[in-house]
Amino acid sequence: MRGVGLLAGGLLLGVGAGVTLERALVGRDRKREDPEAGEPFGGIRGTPAKLTSHDGTRLHVEELGEGPCLVFAHGFSLNQDAWHYQRRDLPGRYRCVFYDQRGHGRSGRPRKDDYSLQALAGDLKAVLDWTGEERVVVVAHSMGGIASLQLAEQFPEELGSRVAGLVLVGSTYVDTVRGMTAAVSAWGSAWAQRTLITGAFRFMGQDPVRANQLRRRGSDLGYLGTRLFGFGSSPSPSQVAFIDQTLAGTDVEVWAKVFPSLIDFDLSESLEAVSVPALIATGDKDRLTPPAAARYMADKIPGSRLLILEDAGHCAFLEEHEALNAEIAAFADEVLAENQVPAKAAARKRRRTSVRRVPGS
């Protein structure tokens, strides 16, 4: 979100003449009414632990609450703090386990720079092992959701035994750049858009010093990029600023090394291998992982259900946290019910589409 916003915003507004305009736009946006202004974003801490993943990478884990277990996997360039409202509201009923992806947050970097989907899926399995639980629900956003689908392909024995259900939020099964380019089609041809986006991350990897300078100077552009690609039409300025700050906290070298794993992949064959119930949630204004991808996944995963959150973007887990948390809780209660046989339960489910409306929309 932020990286594309920095480069594309700089090109569209102009590095020199656009500075005044971008600051005016950001200043105006930050002054909007903000019901979330008092939220202590990033301030909720759990019981910390460190675990060693399959290749020796050290992962930072935190847990809050007691009860049935939910494991949360965050998206690209974020960290576990992004699940702010889930950390705040769900531990009263569940044991909530959060971890930072490799190279993100407080987790270490892999020695061999392995940020492949296979490595990310291996990290998720390592966290599942660490919980010691017999049955869990995995709640995953964006890149975390992609890693969850890779887990289904790579470790099919995990689904239906330990993993009782999947919640995929703002995720996809295929090349994320396709979603970005489809969302900004007015910028030009798909080829030009793809070149712009991949060029941004290649630049960051080849010249991280200059990329960091651009990031510092482009804080306003970063905010605008985060707002455009991460949220719906009228998001909370505090939520946007929180995600923008979180994105900016991930080193640009990590951006560049993770990004190749998020292009030119296709996990469509993994969808039918998902043998457990799935809740697939998407914002109808998601410009990174379009609702069409969510609809396709809901159609292909047996026993799944689709939740469309209206006027929410890629960060729907923030924008529509009350509706999403209620759905996660209902879903977890259903699939983790005692004496339930996962495969038969999945077969009994009927697909349904739920639409949540933002008040006043």
SVG drawing of the C-alpha trace seen along z (x, -y; Angstrom):
<svg xmlns="http://www.w3.org/2000/svg" viewBox="-28 -24 50 60">
<polyline fill="none" stroke="black" stroke-width="0.4" points="0.0,0.0 2.5,-2.5 5.3,-1.6 3.1,-1.9 1.7,-5.2 5.2,-6.7 6.4,-6.0 3.1,-6.4 2.2,-9.5 5.6,-11.0 5.1,-10.4 1.6,-11.7 2.0,-14.8 5.6,-15.6 8.4,-15.5 8.7,-19.3 5.4,-21.0 3.3,-18.3 4.7,-18.7 2.4,-21.6 -0.6,-19.8 0.0,-16.5 0.5,-18.2 -2.8,-20.1 -4.6,-16.9 -3.2,-15.0 -3.9,-17.9 -7.5,-18.2 -8.0,-14.5 -6.6,-14.3 -9.0,-17.0 -12.1,-14.9 -14.3,-13.7 -12.6,-10.7 -14.6,-8.4 -11.5,-6.2 -9.1,-9.0 -8.9,-7.8 -7.9,-4.2 -4.5,-3.1 -3.4,-1.6 -0.4,0.6 -0.6,0.5 -2.1,3.8 0.5,6.3 0.2,10.0 2.3,12.6 5.5,12.8 7.4,15.8 10.0,16.7 9.9,19.8 12.3,21.3 10.7,22.0 11.6,24.7 14.8,23.0 16.0,21.5 14.2,18.1 13.1,16.7 9.4,15.7 7.9,13.4 4.6,14.7 2.1,13.1 -1.0,14.6 -4.0,13.1 -7.0,14.7 -8.0,18.3 -10.4,20.7 -10.7,22.1 -7.7,21.1 -7.5,18.6 -4.2,18.1 -3.8,14.8 -1.5,14.3 -1.0,10.7 -0.4,9.3 2.6,7.9 4.6,5.1 2.3,5.1 2.8,6.8 0.6,8.5 -0.4,5.1 -2.5,4.5 -5.1,6.9 -5.8,4.1 -9.5,4.6 -9.2,8.4 -6.5,8.2 -8.9,5.9 -12.2,7.7 -11.7,11.4 -9.4,12.6 -12.4,12.4 -13.7,15.6 -10.7,17.2 -7.0,17.9 -5.7,15.6 -2.2,16.3 -0.6,13.6 2.8,13.8 4.9,11.5 5.8,12.8 9.5,13.4 11.3,10.0 8.3,8.2 7.7,6.6 9.8,8.3 10.5,11.5 14.0,12.2 15.0,12.3 15.8,15.6 19.5,16.3 19.1,17.2 16.6,14.4 13.9,17.0 10.6,15.2 8.9,17.7 5.3,18.8 6.6,22.2 8.7,20.6 5.7,18.5 3.5,21.6 6.3,23.4 6.2,20.5 2.5,20.9 2.9,24.6 5.6,23.8 3.2,21.5 0.4,24.2 2.9,26.7 3.9,24.2 0.3,23.7 0.0,27.3 -3.7,27.2 -5.6,30.1 -7.9,27.8 -7.6,24.2 -9.1,21.6 -6.6,19.7 -7.5,16.0 -5.4,14.6 -5.1,11.3 -3.8,10.8 -0.3,12.4 -1.2,14.4 -4.2,15.8 -2.0,16.7 0.3,18.5 -2.7,20.4 -3.6,21.6 0.0,22.7 -0.3,24.5 -3.3,26.4 -1.2,27.5 2.1,28.1 0.7,29.7 -2.7,31.1 -2.8,33.3 -3.1,30.1 -6.5,29.3 -9.4,31.3 -7.2,32.5 -5.6,29.5 -6.9,26.7 -10.7,26.7 -11.5,23.7 -10.0,20.8 -10.9,17.1 -9.4,15.4 -9.7,11.6 -8.8,9.4 -6.9,12.3 -6.5,13.9 -5.3,17.1 -3.5,15.5 -0.9,12.8 -1.6,9.7 -0.3,7.3 -3.2,8.2 -5.5,6.8 -3.5,3.6 -3.5,3.0 -7.2,3.7 -7.9,1.2 -6.1,-1.7 -6.9,-1.0 -7.3,-4.7 -3.5,-5.0 -2.9,-3.3 -2.3,0.1 -2.0,3.2 1.6,3.6 2.5,0.0 0.9,0.4 2.7,3.7 6.0,2.2 5.4,-0.8 4.5,1.4 7.3,4.0 9.7,1.2 9.0,-0.4 9.9,2.6 12.9,3.4 14.2,-0.1 13.8,0.3 15.8,3.5 18.6,2.2 19.1,-1.1 17.6,-0.9 19.4,-4.0 17.7,-6.2 14.4,-4.3 14.5,-5.1 15.2,-8.8 12.2,-8.8 10.1,-7.2 11.1,-9.8 10.4,-12.7 7.3,-11.1 5.5,-10.6 2.5,-12.5 2.5,-10.5 2.7,-7.3 -0.4,-8.4 -2.2,-9.1 -1.1,-5.8 -2.2,-3.9 -5.6,-5.6 -6.1,-4.9 -5.1,-1.3 -6.0,-0.3 -9.4,-1.8 -12.9,-2.6 -14.3,-6.1 -14.4,-7.6 -12.0,-5.9 -10.9,-7.0 -7.8,-9.2 -6.4,-7.5 -6.8,-4.1 -5.1,-5.2 -2.3,-6.9 -1.8,-3.7 -1.5,-1.4 0.7,-3.9 3.0,-4.0 3.0,-0.2 3.8,0.1 6.6,-2.4 8.1,-0.4 9.0,2.5 12.5,2.2 12.4,1.5 14.9,4.3 12.3,6.7 9.7,5.2 11.8,5.9 12.6,9.5 9.1,10.5 7.4,8.9 8.6,11.4 6.7,14.1 3.5,12.2 3.6,12.0 3.3,14.7 1.8,17.3 -1.5,19.3 -2.9,21.3 -6.3,22.0 -5.6,25.8 -5.1,25.4 -8.7,24.1 -10.3,27.5 -7.8,29.0 -9.2,26.9 -11.1,29.6 -12.4,27.4 -15.1,24.7 -13.9,21.3 -15.2,17.8 -14.0,15.5 -14.3,11.8 -13.7,8.9 -14.3,5.2 -16.2,4.2 -13.7,1.3 -10.6,3.6 -8.2,2.3 -5.4,4.8 -7.3,8.1 -10.5,7.4 -13.9,8.9 -13.9,11.0 -11.0,13.1 -13.0,13.6 -16.1,14.7 -14.0,17.1 -12.5,18.6 -15.9,18.9 -17.2,20.7 -14.3,23.2 -13.8,24.0 -16.4,26.5 -18.6,25.4 -17.4,21.8 -19.3,18.6 -18.6,15.2 -18.9,12.0 -18.9,8.7 -18.2,5.6 -19.6,2.6 -17.5,-0.5 -14.5,1.1 -11.1,1.6 -8.1,3.9 -8.0,3.1 -11.6,4.2 -10.5,5.8 -10.1,2.3 -12.9,0.4 -15.6,3.0 -14.1,4.6 -17.4,5.0 -19.1,6.9 -16.0,9.0 -15.3,9.9 -18.9,11.0 -18.6,13.2 -15.3,14.7 -16.7,15.5 -19.8,17.2 -17.7,19.1 -15.2,20.2 -17.9,21.4 -19.5,23.4 -16.4,25.2 -14.8,25.7 -17.9,27.2 -17.2,30.4 -17.8,33.7 -18.1,32.1 -16.5,34.0 -14.9,31.4 -15.4,33.0 -19.1,33.9 -19.7,30.5 -18.2,28.8 -20.4,30.9 -23.5,29.9 -22.9,26.1 -24.6,24.1 -22.8,21.2 -24.3,17.9 -23.4,14.3 -23.6,11.8 -23.5,8.1 -22.7,5.7 -23.7,2.1 -21.8,-0.9 -24.3,-3.1 -25.4,-6.0 -24.1,-4.5"/>
</svg>
